[in-house]
Amino acid sequence: MHEVRLINDDVVKEILSYLPVKSLLRFKTVIKSWHDIIGSRAFVKLHLENYCNNCSNNQGILIRVYDGNTLKWKLSTKFTDCSKLRGESTLDGDYIMEPIHRNEIPVCPRMIGPIDGLICIHGLSPSTAIALCNPSLAKTQFLPMSRISSTFNPNAYRRYVGFGFDFAHKDLKVVQLSIFSVSPNDIHVEVYSQSKNTWKELDHQIPINICFKMEIMPYKNGSLPFSHWLVFKNLRRVEDANYIILSFNMQNEVFEQTTLPPCVHDPAYNRRVKLGFLTEDDSILLFVYPLRGQNSPEDVFFDRWVLNGLGDEGRWTRLSSISIGPLVRVSKPLVVWKSDALVWDDSSEKNRLVFYNYCTQKVTNVIVIPPKICVPRVLGYKASLISPAIFMKAQDK
């Protein structure tokens, strides 16, 4: 039977480009012409521009669930309007891809991203795989082992991973920093290029004495070519250790370091820090929050600082100091969601995720996490049609 086309393909393409991925995957089975449109490179780029990058209300929450044997993701879009959330609920949403089993991934894997719907999963141990994944498409690409990962004893060092997009060469890159236990100052840097599917080792070393805190900057849809880590500098004496932001530029493949506001290093301040993005202009947002259990409800507050520029040109501006009295027992913020909400890890009584709108200073929702799973990881997430095997950007021709 021949297809009857009532409207022009260009009109169909434009309409479809504003629809969510879940709907598009269903529509691919309707008629062949729609299947061909949705599967084309041109449409993937158009969808990225029209749906992923311009529709601010389409962001959901991606929650990593790991029970010790399998890794799965739940994606919920019911969090589009935080103001509508009330009370306590259980973790719901569909598992959006086939689980990855324990022999393929590290224990309690970490995830970085997203960049246009892609996330990077990895572990601290160099013997475990690094993978790029699009949960909404149920597709995963495992990267080849680097020279250091395949040569040295994995018990002799730790690794830290970041990824980002090189706009100059239209290439997705993964950076791996290997720190050897016997010589903490000996940090090897390797960069993976997806266009070449190979690793290369960089000659230059990080010119500072650092120790990584397990904190990497969340991403905002790959709009910047940087990976950022929160690290300690000058660890010869613990009392002299200072936080800095270590940044790696994916385009010129060099590092920059940016100091934090002076108050963060004041022992009397006695607070921790969390990095996030300001969604309006991609500036770095710093949350400075109290240590759990060391403050009364009246004294619990967090400060917001914004950083414009990096390195010597970086300038911090304090935005506000906000009370978080309802969160006095909450452990730490996990992610900055949109521009007005924090998702907190609450393990004081049971595993829970607490959504807190710091503009209205109200708890908007509490999600109970099932027992016997690894501490969840949470990302603000927009689904896309980008395949991890062939990464494309809207700028590609």
C-alpha positions as CSV (number, residue, x, y, z in Angstrom):
1,M,0.0,0.0,0.0
2,H,1.3,3.4,-1.0
3,E,1.6,6.2,1.6
4,V,-0.7,9.1,1.2
5,R,1.1,12.3,2.1
6,L,-1.3,15.1,3.1
7,I,1.4,17.6,4.1
8,N,4.9,18.4,2.9
9,D,7.8,16.5,4.4
10,D,9.5,19.8,5.4
11,V,6.4,20.7,7.5
12,V,6.3,17.2,9.0
13,K,10.0,17.5,9.9
14,E,9.5,20.9,11.6
15,I,6.5,19.7,13.6
16,L,8.3,16.5,14.7
17,S,11.4,18.4,15.7
18,Y,9.6,19.9,18.7
19,L,8.4,16.5,20.1
20,P,10.0,14.5,22.9
21,V,12.2,11.5,22.1
22,K,9.8,9.0,23.6
23,S,7.1,10.1,21.1
24,L,9.5,10.1,18.2
25,L,10.6,6.6,18.8
26,R,7.0,5.5,18.6
27,F,6.3,7.6,15.5
28,K,9.2,5.9,13.6
29,T,7.0,2.8,13.3
30,V,4.0,4.7,11.9
31,I,5.0,5.1,8.3
32,K,8.3,4.7,6.4
33,S,8.7,8.3,5.5
34,W,8.5,9.3,9.2
35,H,11.0,6.6,10.0
36,D,13.4,8.0,7.4
37,I,12.9,11.6,8.6
38,I,13.5,10.8,12.3
39,G,16.5,8.7,11.6
40,S,18.3,11.2,9.4
41,R,21.4,13.2,10.5
42,A,19.7,16.4,9.5
43,F,16.7,15.8,11.7
44,V,18.8,14.8,14.7
45,K,20.5,18.2,14.4
46,L,17.2,20.0,14.0
47,H,15.7,18.2,17.0
48,L,18.7,19.2,19.1
49,E,18.1,22.9,18.2
50,N,14.3,23.0,18.5
51,Y,13.5,20.6,21.3
52,C,16.6,20.0,23.4
53,N,18.2,23.4,23.4
54,N,15.2,25.7,23.3
55,C,12.5,24.0,25.4
56,S,13.5,24.8,29.0
57,N,10.5,23.0,30.5
58,N,11.5,19.6,29.0
59,Q,14.1,18.9,31.6
60,G,13.5,15.8,33.7
61,I,15.5,14.0,36.5
62,L,17.7,11.1,35.6
63,I,18.4,8.9,38.6
64,R,21.0,6.2,38.6
65,V,19.9,3.0,40.4
66,Y,22.5,0.4,41.2
67,D,21.7,-2.6,43.4
68,G,25.2,-4.2,43.3
69,N,24.5,-6.3,40.2
70,T,23.0,-4.2,37.6
71,L,23.0,-0.5,36.6
72,K,19.7,1.0,35.5
73,W,18.3,4.5,35.0
74,K,14.9,6.0,35.8
75,L,13.9,9.1,33.9
76,S,11.0,11.2,35.2
77,T,9.6,14.3,33.6
78,K,6.9,14.9,36.2
79,F,9.3,17.3,37.9
80,T,8.9,19.9,35.1
81,D,7.2,22.3,37.5
82,C,8.6,22.1,41.0
83,S,5.8,24.2,42.4
84,K,3.3,21.5,41.8
85,L,5.1,18.9,43.8
86,R,3.9,18.1,47.3
87,G,4.5,15.6,50.0
88,E,6.6,12.4,49.8
89,S,6.6,9.9,47.0
90,T,8.4,6.7,46.0
91,L,10.9,6.5,43.2
92,D,8.9,6.0,40.0
93,G,9.4,6.5,36.3
94,D,10.2,3.9,33.7
95,Y,13.6,2.2,33.4
96,I,14.6,3.7,30.1
97,M,17.2,1.2,28.9
98,E,18.3,-2.3,29.4
99,P,20.4,-2.7,32.5
100,I,24.2,-2.9,32.3
101,H,25.5,-5.8,34.3
102,R,28.2,-5.8,37.0
103,N,30.9,-7.5,34.9
104,E,30.7,-4.6,32.4
105,I,30.8,-1.6,34.8
106,P,32.5,-0.6,38.1
107,V,30.8,-1.0,41.5
108,C,28.6,2.1,42.1
109,P,29.6,3.7,38.9
110,R,29.8,7.5,38.6
111,M,28.2,9.4,35.9
112,I,29.1,12.7,34.3
113,G,27.0,14.9,32.1
114,P,24.8,15.3,30.3
115,I,26.1,16.6,27.0
116,D,23.2,16.7,24.5
117,G,21.6,13.6,26.1
118,L,24.8,11.7,26.5
119,I,26.3,10.7,29.8
120,C,29.7,9.2,30.7
121,I,29.9,6.4,33.2
122,H,33.1,5.2,34.9
123,G,34.6,4.1,38.2
124,L,37.7,5.1,40.2
125,S,39.4,1.8,39.4
126,P,41.4,2.0,36.1
127,S,40.6,-1.6,35.4
128,T,36.9,-0.8,34.8
129,A,35.4,0.4,31.6
130,I,34.5,3.9,30.6
131,A,31.3,4.2,28.5
132,L,29.3,6.8,26.7
133,C,25.6,6.2,27.0
134,N,22.3,7.7,25.8
135,P,19.8,6.3,28.3
136,S,16.8,7.6,26.3
137,L,17.9,5.6,23.2
138,A,19.1,2.6,25.3
139,K,22.5,2.8,23.6
140,T,25.9,2.4,25.2
141,Q,29.4,2.6,23.7
142,F,32.4,1.3,25.7
143,L,35.7,3.1,25.0
144,P,38.9,1.2,24.3
145,M,41.4,0.9,27.2
146,S,44.0,3.6,27.3
147,R,47.8,2.8,27.5
148,I,48.0,3.5,31.2
149,S,44.9,1.5,32.0
150,S,46.1,-1.5,30.0
151,T,49.7,-1.4,31.2
152,F,49.9,-0.6,35.0
153,N,48.6,-2.4,38.0
154,P,45.1,-0.9,38.6
155,N,45.8,-1.0,42.4
156,A,48.7,1.4,42.0
157,Y,46.7,4.4,41.0
158,R,43.3,6.1,40.8
159,R,41.7,7.8,37.9
160,Y,39.4,10.8,37.5
161,V,37.4,11.4,34.3
162,G,35.8,14.2,32.5
163,F,34.3,14.7,29.1
164,G,33.3,17.6,26.8
165,F,33.0,18.8,23.2
166,D,35.8,20.2,21.2
167,F,33.9,22.8,19.1
168,A,37.0,23.7,17.0
169,H,37.4,20.1,15.7
170,K,33.8,18.9,16.2
171,D,34.9,16.1,18.3
172,L,33.7,14.5,21.6
173,K,36.6,14.0,24.0
174,V,37.1,12.1,27.3
175,V,40.0,13.1,29.6
176,Q,41.4,10.7,32.1
177,L,43.7,11.8,34.9
178,S,45.7,8.9,36.6
179,I,47.2,9.6,40.0
180,F,49.8,7.0,41.3
181,S,49.7,6.1,45.0
182,V,53.4,6.0,45.4
183,S,53.9,9.5,43.9
184,P,50.7,11.6,44.2
185,N,52.4,14.4,42.3
186,D,52.9,12.1,39.3
187,I,49.6,12.7,37.4
188,H,49.3,11.3,33.9
189,V,46.8,12.9,31.5
190,E,45.2,11.0,28.6
191,V,42.6,12.2,26.1
192,Y,40.2,10.1,24.1
193,S,39.0,11.4,20.7
194,Q,35.8,9.9,19.5
195,S,36.4,10.9,15.9
196,K,39.7,8.9,15.9
197,N,38.5,6.3,18.5
198,T,42.0,6.5,20.1
199,W,43.7,7.7,23.3
200,K,46.7,10.0,23.4
201,E,48.9,10.9,26.3
202,L,49.6,14.6,26.9
203,D,53.2,15.7,27.6
204,H,52.4,18.5,30.1
205,Q,51.6,17.7,33.7
206,I,49.3,19.4,36.1
207,P,51.6,22.0,37.8
208,I,50.2,21.8,41.3
209,N,50.2,19.5,44.3
210,I,46.6,18.4,44.4
211,C,44.3,15.8,45.8
212,F,41.0,15.2,44.1
213,K,37.7,15.6,46.0
214,M,35.1,13.5,44.3
215,E,33.3,16.4,42.8
216,I,33.0,17.2,39.1
217,M,31.1,20.0,37.7
218,P,27.6,19.1,36.3
219,Y,27.2,20.0,32.6
220,K,24.6,22.1,30.9
221,N,24.1,20.3,27.6
222,G,27.6,20.6,26.5
223,S,27.5,24.3,25.9
224,L,31.1,24.8,27.2
225,P,34.2,22.9,26.2
226,F,35.4,22.4,29.7
227,S,35.6,19.8,32.4
228,H,35.9,21.1,35.9
229,W,36.9,19.3,39.1
230,L,36.9,20.5,42.7
231,V,40.3,19.7,44.2
232,F,42.6,20.3,47.2
233,K,45.8,22.2,46.6
234,N,49.0,22.2,48.7
235,L,48.5,19.0,50.7
236,R,51.9,19.0,52.4
237,R,50.1,20.1,55.5
238,V,46.4,19.4,56.0
239,E,45.8,22.7,57.6
240,D,47.2,24.5,54.5
241,A,45.0,22.7,52.0
242,N,42.9,24.9,49.9
243,Y,40.1,24.2,47.5
244,I,40.5,25.2,43.9
245,I,38.7,24.5,40.6
246,L,40.8,22.6,38.1
247,S,39.5,23.1,34.6
248,F,40.5,21.3,31.4
249,N,39.8,22.9,28.0
250,M,38.8,20.3,25.5
251,Q,39.8,22.5,22.5
252,N,43.4,23.5,23.4
253,E,43.9,20.6,25.9
254,V,45.4,22.7,28.7
255,F,44.5,23.1,32.4
256,E,43.5,26.2,34.3
257,Q,43.1,26.7,38.0
258,T,40.8,29.1,39.8
259,T,40.8,29.9,43.5
260,L,37.6,29.9,45.5
261,P,36.3,32.8,47.6
262,P,38.6,33.5,50.6
263,C,35.9,32.8,53.1
264,V,35.7,29.1,52.0
265,H,39.2,28.6,53.4
266,D,38.5,30.2,56.8
267,P,38.5,27.5,59.5
268,A,35.8,29.3,61.3
269,Y,33.5,29.1,58.3
270,N,33.4,25.3,58.6
271,R,31.5,24.6,55.4
272,R,31.5,22.5,52.3
273,V,31.2,23.4,48.7
274,K,29.2,22.2,45.7
275,L,29.6,23.2,42.1
276,G,26.8,23.9,39.6
277,F,25.9,25.9,36.5
278,L,23.8,29.0,36.3
279,T,21.5,28.0,33.5
280,E,21.1,31.5,32.1
281,D,24.6,32.2,31.0
282,D,26.7,29.1,31.8
283,S,28.5,30.8,34.7
284,I,29.8,28.6,37.5
285,L,27.6,28.6,40.6
286,L,29.2,27.7,43.9
287,F,27.0,26.6,46.8
288,V,28.7,26.7,50.3
289,Y,26.7,24.6,52.7
290,P,27.0,23.6,56.4
291,L,28.3,20.3,57.7
292,R,25.4,18.2,58.8
293,G,24.7,18.1,62.6
294,Q,27.0,21.0,63.4
295,N,24.4,23.8,63.3
296,S,21.1,24.5,64.9
297,P,18.0,24.9,62.6
298,E,18.2,28.7,63.1
299,D,21.8,28.9,61.8
300,V,21.5,26.6,58.8
301,F,22.0,28.5,55.6
302,F,24.0,28.3,52.4
303,D,25.7,30.9,50.4
304,R,25.6,31.3,46.6
305,W,28.5,32.6,44.7
306,V,28.9,33.1,40.9
307,L,32.1,32.9,39.0
308,N,32.7,34.8,35.8
309,G,35.8,33.8,33.9
310,L,38.5,31.2,34.8
311,G,42.0,31.3,36.1
312,D,43.6,34.7,36.9
313,E,40.6,36.4,35.3
314,G,38.0,34.7,37.4
315,R,35.9,36.9,39.6
316,W,33.6,35.7,42.4
317,T,30.4,37.6,43.3
318,R,28.3,36.6,46.3
319,L,24.6,36.4,45.3
320,S,22.8,35.6,48.5
321,S,22.7,33.8,51.8
322,I,19.6,31.6,52.1
323,S,18.1,29.8,55.1
324,I,17.8,26.0,54.8
325,G,16.2,25.4,58.1
326,P,14.0,22.5,56.8
327,L,17.1,20.7,55.6
328,V,19.1,20.7,58.9
329,R,19.5,16.9,58.8
330,V,20.0,16.6,55.1
331,S,23.5,15.5,54.1
332,K,24.5,17.3,50.9
333,P,23.2,18.7,47.6
334,L,23.5,16.3,44.7
335,V,22.6,18.5,41.8
336,V,21.5,22.0,40.8
337,W,18.3,21.6,38.8
338,K,17.2,24.3,36.4
339,S,17.9,27.7,38.0
340,D,16.0,27.5,41.2
341,A,16.1,24.1,42.8
342,L,18.6,21.8,44.6
343,V,18.2,18.1,44.9
344,W,19.6,16.9,48.3
345,D,20.7,13.5,49.6
346,D,18.9,12.8,52.9
347,S,20.3,9.7,54.6
348,S,19.5,10.7,58.2
349,E,16.5,8.3,58.5
350,K,16.2,6.6,55.1
351,N,17.4,7.1,51.6
352,R,15.5,10.1,50.2
353,L,15.9,12.8,47.6
354,V,14.7,16.2,48.8
355,F,13.8,18.8,46.2
356,Y,14.3,22.3,47.6
357,N,13.4,25.5,45.8
358,Y,15.9,28.0,47.1
359,C,13.9,31.0,45.6
360,T,10.8,30.2,47.6
361,Q,12.8,28.4,50.4
362,K,10.4,25.5,50.4
363,V,10.7,21.8,50.1
364,T,8.7,20.8,47.1
365,N,9.0,17.1,47.0
366,V,10.6,14.1,48.8
367,I,11.4,10.9,46.9
368,V,12.0,7.7,48.9
369,I,14.8,5.5,47.4
370,P,14.3,1.7,47.8
371,P,16.7,0.0,50.3
372,K,19.7,-2.1,49.3
373,I,20.8,0.1,46.4
374,C,23.9,2.2,46.1
375,V,23.5,5.9,46.9
376,P,21.7,7.3,43.9
377,R,23.3,9.7,41.5
378,V,21.0,12.4,40.0
379,L,21.3,14.6,36.9
380,G,19.1,17.1,35.3
381,Y,18.5,15.5,31.9
382,K,16.9,16.2,28.5
383,A,16.6,13.2,26.2
384,S,18.0,13.5,22.7
385,L,18.4,11.4,19.5
386,I,22.2,11.7,19.7
387,S,23.8,8.2,19.4
388,P,26.9,7.7,21.6
389,A,28.5,5.8,18.7
390,I,28.4,8.7,16.3
391,F,28.3,12.0,18.2
392,M,27.0,14.9,16.2
393,K,26.5,18.6,17.1
394,A,24.1,21.0,15.6
395,Q,27.1,22.8,14.2
396,D,28.1,19.8,12.0
397,K,27.5,20.0,8.3
